[in-house]
Amino acid sequence: MAGQDITIGELPLLAIDDITPETILTCVKDGLNYRLPYSTIKVLAMNTLYSDRPLGEMSLTAVASQEFSGADFSKIEAFDKIQYERLMSVDITTNSITIAEPGNYKASLSINAEFPSSKGVEFALMVDGLVSEALGIVQGLGSGKPIYIGGSDIDPMNTGQVLTVGARDDAGGTIDVTFHKVRLIVERV
């Protein structure tokens, strides 16, 4: 049946015929032939799927250092570039992403940083200043030897909730951390 025009009513019959995407995507209505290549349908479907989906991403593009002290998590203030911002607010001056629509969101975090080998740092995804997902304690490897840590979490979020990234010295002391890369991606799932 490939190459022939079909009507909408004939679609169930195609299940038993040798069909191709090109055959399915051709129909006749009111005497007019409508043809749409499969590749176009795929692009339209992907654009539609993602055009209504909130997405925010911010990252660090240059090396930055920050001191953390005490037992409480402090916000990482190293972000310097908005990579993507759609249907949510991404603010590198406050190092935060604010949810604009309620729903289930996936927050993904990756960090490449270095700090003294005698120290450990705990990183976390934060929601409204509270730990949402602690990524665990990472032991430093020393100067010139950055560590990499990443993680993600899926949670229901409400309008106005603010996501940040936090860090702290695992012993509650003071630590200087040099960040080579930091990336936070938040997307509705």
VOKEPA-455060 format. One record per residue (C-alpha): residue number from 1; x, z, y. Coordinates in nm, 3 decimals. Layout:
BEGIN
   k       x       z       y
 NUM       X       Z       Y
...
//
This chain:
BEGIN
   k       x       z       y
   1   0.000   0.000   0.000
   2   0.308   0.016   0.227
   3   0.282  -0.205   0.532
   4  -0.097  -0.220   0.538
   5  -0.322  -0.069   0.800
   6  -0.544   0.211   0.673
   7  -0.841   0.399   0.807
   8  -0.865   0.775   0.832
   9  -1.120   0.775   0.551
  10  -0.867   0.614   0.318
  11  -0.611   0.894   0.348
  12  -0.735   1.086   0.039
  13  -0.694   0.770  -0.170
  14  -0.327   0.750  -0.075
  15  -0.249   1.054  -0.284
  16  -0.252   0.836  -0.594
  17  -0.078   0.535  -0.435
  18   0.286   0.472  -0.356
  19   0.291   0.589   0.005
  20   0.556   0.626   0.271
  21   0.552   0.814   0.601
  22   0.512   0.480   0.777
  23   0.194   0.408   0.577
  24   0.040   0.747   0.649
  25   0.111   0.720   1.019
  26  -0.080   0.395   1.065
  27  -0.454   0.393   1.120
  28  -0.730   0.174   1.253
  29  -0.992   0.306   1.492
  30  -1.251   0.101   1.678
  31  -1.081  -0.217   1.559
  32  -0.743  -0.124   1.712
  33  -0.425  -0.065   1.513
  34  -0.236   0.252   1.594
  35   0.121   0.279   1.468
  36   0.361   0.563   1.530
  37   0.702   0.574   1.363
  38   0.773   0.879   1.150
  39   1.077   0.965   1.366
  40   0.854   0.984   1.674
  41   0.604   1.210   1.496
  42   0.890   1.438   1.390
  43   1.025   1.462   1.747
  44   0.677   1.527   1.888
  45   0.611   1.796   1.627
  46   0.940   1.973   1.697
  47   0.890   1.953   2.074
  48   0.539   2.092   2.040
  49   0.655   2.368   1.807
  50   0.933   2.483   2.041
  51   0.782   2.403   2.381
  52   0.537   2.693   2.356
  53   0.783   2.934   2.200
  54   0.948   3.190   2.429
  55   1.326   3.181   2.407
  56   1.601   3.350   2.605
  57   1.977   3.351   2.564
  58   2.261   3.495   2.767
  59   2.630   3.508   2.691
  60   2.977   3.602   2.809
  61   3.194   3.297   2.876
  62   3.505   3.472   3.015
  63   3.695   3.779   2.898
  64   3.558   4.103   3.045
  65   3.645   4.469   3.000
  66   3.424   4.776   3.018
  67   3.473   5.148   2.968
  68   3.228   5.348   2.758
  69   3.220   5.727   2.758
  70   3.008   5.997   2.607
  71   2.787   6.015   2.302
  72   2.502   5.807   2.449
  73   2.481   5.429   2.436
  74   2.567   5.250   2.761
  75   2.451   4.899   2.845
  76   2.711   4.625   2.797
  77   2.750   4.462   3.138
  78   2.958   4.164   3.035
  79   2.707   3.878   3.045
  80   2.787   3.601   3.290
  81   2.583   3.297   3.186
  82   2.217   3.220   3.115
  83   2.224   2.978   2.822
  84   1.849   2.935   2.793
  85   1.539   3.075   2.960
  86   1.185   2.978   2.864
  87   0.873   3.193   2.893
  88   1.078   3.512   2.944
  89   1.313   3.645   3.210
  90   1.689   3.632   3.147
  91   1.887   3.823   3.411
  92   2.267   3.838   3.399
  93   2.279   4.068   3.703
  94   2.099   4.338   3.501
  95   2.236   4.210   3.166
  96   1.884   4.204   3.023
  97   1.608   3.986   2.882
  98   1.247   4.078   2.968
  99   0.954   3.980   2.745
 100   0.677   3.790   2.927
 101   0.426   3.752   2.641
 102   0.339   3.996   2.361
 103   0.430   3.895   2.006
 104   0.688   3.933   1.732
 105   1.042   3.865   1.853
 106   1.375   3.820   1.683
 107   1.676   3.947   1.876
 108   2.016   3.826   1.755
 109   2.344   3.965   1.879
 110   2.706   3.864   1.825
 111   3.011   4.036   1.972
 112   3.382   3.954   1.963
 113   3.579   4.242   2.115
 114   3.903   4.433   2.092
 115   3.986   4.799   2.141
 116   4.248   5.049   2.015
 117   4.292   5.087   1.641
 118   4.258   5.463   1.677
 119   3.899   5.423   1.803
 120   3.561   5.325   1.665
 121   3.274   5.169   1.861
 122   2.907   5.152   1.770
 123   2.703   4.860   1.903
 124   2.323   4.838   1.921
 125   2.032   4.622   2.028
 126   1.835   4.824   2.284
 127   1.468   4.799   2.383
 128   1.366   4.977   2.703
 129   1.694   5.171   2.693
 130   1.643   5.302   2.339
 131   1.825   5.192   2.024
 132   1.618   4.937   1.833
 133   1.884   4.835   1.582
 134   2.224   5.004   1.550
 135   2.482   4.764   1.412
 136   2.707   5.037   1.280
 137   3.049   5.171   1.372
 138   3.338   4.926   1.386
 139   3.698   5.044   1.375
 140   3.929   4.882   1.632
 141   4.218   4.666   1.514
 142   4.434   4.707   1.825
 143   4.556   4.482   2.104
 144   4.528   4.111   2.037
 145   4.319   4.166   1.723
 146   3.949   4.134   1.811
 147   3.672   4.235   1.574
 148   3.350   4.040   1.522
 149   3.013   4.200   1.462
 150   2.665   4.055   1.464
 151   2.313   4.142   1.367
 152   1.949   4.075   1.430
 153   1.617   4.254   1.427
 154   1.252   4.144   1.433
 155   1.006   4.367   1.615
 156   0.669   4.341   1.788
 157   0.721   4.338   2.165
 158   0.490   4.382   2.462
 159   0.493   4.221   2.803
 160   0.756   4.382   3.025
 161   0.975   4.523   2.750
 162   1.346   4.488   2.831
 163   1.617   4.404   2.576
 164   1.982   4.492   2.635
 165   2.295   4.548   2.429
 166   2.454   4.893   2.410
 167   2.785   5.041   2.297
 168   2.942   5.385   2.266
 169   3.259   5.553   2.144
 170   3.173   5.681   1.796
 171   3.351   6.012   1.866
 172   3.173   6.066   2.198
 173   3.493   6.021   2.397
 174   3.601   5.739   2.626
 175   3.702   5.391   2.516
 176   3.799   5.069   2.693
 177   3.660   4.758   2.525
 178   3.771   4.402   2.602
 179   3.495   4.154   2.526
 180   3.594   3.798   2.437
 181   3.244   3.677   2.351
 182   2.903   3.839   2.364
 183   2.575   3.659   2.298
 184   2.216   3.783   2.293
 185   1.937   3.551   2.181
 186   1.572   3.656   2.189
 187   1.299   3.430   2.047
 188   0.939   3.468   1.945
 189   0.887   3.415   1.573
//
